[in-house]
Amino acid sequence: MWTGGWTACCCLLLLPAFSLWTLRAGFDYHGATLCFLNMLVALFAACALWLHSERLAQKYIKYALHHCSRGDEARGLAAGVSRVSPVLPAVLSLVMFLYAFWHVVAAVLFLLVETGIWRR
């Protein structure tokens, strides 16, 4: 279970970088369009990571019989999930939400510069 979780998290972290490269090199997008489109990819990855974290937490609670103490850890581990399993996807999800927010800020700044409202 841990290797599958790590692999999925790492792949979802690389997805915005790959899409940024594809949009820039393959489709020649730049500026606000590039930031906005890549923000959508980062937002999708963040939501997927958050849902993965929620699924792991629900699975642990189901197999630990709604107890989250250290004594109930064995039942969760027998099901392939531990108390800390949801932590990695949740933290990475928050990082991806921050990354998506930064892309929104960058897109707004690009639009302000391109329209001439904010001069360099």
C-alpha positions as CSV (number, residue, x, y, z in Angstrom):
1,M,0.0,0.0,0.0
2,W,2.8,2.4,0.8
3,T,4.5,2.0,-2.6
4,G,1.3,2.5,-4.5
5,G,0.6,5.7,-2.4
6,W,4.1,7.1,-3.0
7,T,4.0,6.3,-6.7
8,A,0.6,7.9,-7.2
9,C,1.7,11.0,-5.2
10,C,4.9,11.4,-7.1
11,C,3.2,11.0,-10.4
12,L,0.6,13.6,-9.5
13,L,3.3,16.0,-8.4
14,L,5.0,15.6,-11.8
15,L,1.8,16.2,-13.8
16,P,1.8,20.0,-13.6
17,A,5.5,20.2,-14.5
18,F,4.9,17.9,-17.5
19,S,1.8,19.9,-18.6
20,L,3.8,23.2,-18.2
21,W,6.5,21.9,-20.5
22,T,3.9,20.5,-23.0
23,L,1.9,23.8,-23.1
24,R,5.0,25.9,-23.5
25,A,7.0,23.8,-25.9
26,G,4.3,21.9,-27.8
27,F,1.5,24.4,-28.1
28,D,3.6,27.7,-27.7
29,Y,1.4,29.1,-25.0
30,H,2.8,31.9,-22.8
31,G,1.8,34.5,-20.3
32,A,-1.7,34.4,-18.7
33,T,-2.9,31.6,-20.9
34,L,-0.1,29.3,-19.9
35,C,-0.6,30.1,-16.2
36,F,-4.3,29.7,-16.3
37,L,-4.2,26.3,-18.2
38,N,-1.5,24.9,-15.9
39,M,-3.5,26.1,-12.9
40,L,-6.3,23.8,-14.0
41,V,-3.9,20.9,-14.1
42,A,-2.5,21.7,-10.7
43,L,-6.0,22.1,-9.3
44,F,-7.0,18.7,-10.7
45,A,-3.9,17.1,-9.2
46,A,-4.5,18.7,-5.8
47,C,-8.1,17.5,-5.8
48,A,-7.0,13.9,-6.7
49,L,-4.4,13.9,-3.9
50,W,-7.0,15.2,-1.4
51,L,-9.5,12.5,-2.4
52,H,-6.8,9.9,-2.1
53,S,-6.0,11.1,1.4
54,E,-9.7,11.0,2.3
55,R,-10.0,7.4,0.9
56,L,-7.1,6.2,3.0
57,A,-8.4,7.9,6.1
58,Q,-11.9,6.3,5.6
59,K,-10.3,2.9,5.0
60,Y,-8.3,3.2,8.2
61,I,-11.3,4.2,10.2
62,K,-13.3,1.4,8.8
63,Y,-10.8,-1.3,9.7
64,A,-9.8,0.2,13.0
65,L,-13.5,0.2,14.0
66,H,-13.7,4.0,14.4
67,H,-10.8,4.1,17.0
68,C,-7.7,6.0,16.2
69,S,-5.5,5.0,19.1
70,R,-2.1,3.2,18.8
71,G,-3.7,0.0,20.1
72,D,-5.9,-0.2,17.1
73,E,-3.0,0.2,14.7
74,A,-2.8,-3.6,14.1
75,R,-6.2,-3.8,12.5
76,G,-5.5,-0.9,10.2
77,L,-2.1,-2.4,9.2
78,A,-3.7,-5.7,8.5
79,A,-5.9,-3.9,6.0
80,G,-2.8,-2.3,4.4
81,V,-3.2,1.2,5.8
82,S,-1.8,3.0,8.9
83,R,-2.7,6.0,10.9
84,V,-0.3,8.2,9.1
85,S,-1.1,7.0,5.5
86,P,-3.4,9.9,4.7
87,V,-0.8,12.5,5.9
88,L,1.5,12.4,2.8
89,P,-1.3,12.9,0.2
90,A,-2.9,15.6,2.3
91,V,0.3,17.6,2.7
92,L,1.1,17.2,-1.0
93,S,-2.5,18.3,-1.8
94,L,-2.0,21.5,0.2
95,V,1.2,22.1,-1.6
96,M,-0.5,21.7,-5.0
97,F,-3.4,24.0,-3.9
98,L,-0.7,26.6,-3.1
99,Y,0.9,26.0,-6.5
100,A,-2.5,26.5,-8.2
101,F,-3.1,29.7,-6.2
102,W,0.3,31.0,-7.3
103,H,-0.6,30.3,-10.9
104,V,-3.8,32.3,-10.5
105,V,-1.8,35.2,-9.0
106,A,0.7,35.0,-11.9
107,A,-2.2,34.9,-14.5
108,V,-3.7,38.0,-13.0
109,L,-0.4,39.8,-13.0
110,F,0.3,38.8,-16.6
111,L,-3.2,40.2,-17.5
112,L,-2.5,43.4,-15.7
113,V,0.8,43.9,-17.5
114,E,-0.6,42.8,-21.0
115,T,-3.5,45.2,-20.7
116,G,-1.3,48.1,-19.6
117,I,-3.0,48.6,-16.3
118,W,0.2,47.8,-14.5
119,R,3.3,49.2,-16.1
120,R,6.7,47.7,-15.7
